[in-house]
Amino acid sequence: MTAGLIIPAMPGTAPDSEQLRTLRGALALLAEDPPLELGSCALARRLLPTEADPLRRGQALGHALRTAIGYLHPCTHLPTGDRRWWPYRICVFEFVEGRSRGEIAELLAISASTYTRAKRRALERIAEALPHLVRMQNSE
């Protein structure tokens, strides 16, 4: 995990609602073991079209998704209550640990609308970084 790495939001390249919906679907499968369904999802087929094996595709996509979530980690000198932690913590709590939205909002002491905005920012940053991460992973 590379803490503090900034994934910049690039003007004009924000993912559309279909891309975010596809990403949400893949993230919902992140905890699956073995990641066969993750490897068969639309995002895996789109990002890894040359990998025929759903298990390998799922493993590769899972690794890239976890890496992208790790990139949301803010600088470590920030207090954990700082709002810049919210996108990272929401993704870890929801997609890695499987906690509910209500539980996460309560843990972070934020409203439902703040939760939604922070999660959307996180998903946009993950969606922007994911194709690059998959390409880097495939070139290793």
N, C-alpha and C positions, 0 to 999 in steps of 0.2 A: 504494500500500500504506500502511495506517495502522498503523504499528508501535506496540505498547503499548496499543492499544485493548482494553479488557476486554470480553469477551462473558460475562456472568455466567451461571452455571448456576442456573436457576430451579427451586426445589423443586417437585416434583410434575409437572414438564413434561418430564422426561427422555424422549427418543425411545425408542420400543419397538424390539425386535430386527428387525422387518420394515422399519422406517424406516432403521435403520442398515445393513441388508443392501442396501437400494435405494441408499443413499448410497454404500456401498462400490463397488457396480456402476458408478455414475456416475463416481466418482473414478478407477476403473480405466481409464476412457475419456478422461480429461482431456488426455492428450498427443496425442490423435488430431487429425490435420489433413488435410482439413477435418473439423470435428466433427459429421459426419452421424449416426454411430451414437450419439454422446452426445445429440444432439438428438432421437433416436428412443427413448431409454431411458425407463423408467417414471418416473424422477424428473423428467425434463424435461417429459414429458406432464402430470404432476401439478402441477408448479409453474408451467408456462407453457401452460395449456390453450387460450388464445386465439390462440397463435402457430401457424399451420398449417405453416410452412416449417421442416423439420427442421434445416436449416443455421443459420437464424437462432436457432432454439430452442437448438441446440448452442452457438452463439457466446454467447448470453445466459447459459446455464447455466455454461459454462466460465468466463466472466468472474466470475460470482457465486461459483463454487467457489474460484477463485484469490483473490478478495477475502476470502472466509471463511478460507482458509488464512493469508492475510496478517494477519488479525486475531488469529491465534494467536501471532504474534510477541511475545515478552515485552519488557519494558522493556530498552532498549539498555544500561543500566548493569550488567546482570547478566553475569557471566563466561559464556562460551559452554558451559562444562561444567556449568552449573547445571541441575538437573532441570526447571526451569520452561521450558527451551528444548526439552525432548524432544518434546512434542506437535507443535510447529511444525516442528522439524527432521525428525521422522518423516514428516510429511505432505509436506514439500518433497522429501525424499530419495525417498520411495516413489511419490508420485503425480505430481510434476512432473519429477523426474529419472529415474524408473523403476528405482531401485536395489532390490535384493532385501532381504527382511527380515533375513536373516543378515548381509549386508554392513552394513546400517544399525545393527543391534544391536552389531556389532563396532566400527563407527565411534564410536558413542556410549558404548561400553564398558558396556552394560547387558545384563541377562539377558533371556531370551525372555519370561518372565512380566512383567517390568518394561516391556518393549517393548509387550506386549499391553495392559497397563493404560494406558500413556501414549497409545497409539493410540486406545483406546476413549474416553478423555477428550477427545481431539481430535475424534473423529467426533461425539461428543455435542454439543460446542460448535458444530461446523460445522452439524449438523442443526438446532440451535436457532436459529442465525443466518440460515440460508439463505432461509427464506420471507420474512423481513424484507428481506434484501438484494435478492431478486428483485423484491419490490414497489417498493423504492426505485429500482431500475434501470428498471423499467417506467414509473415516473412521471416520469422525466427526459425 
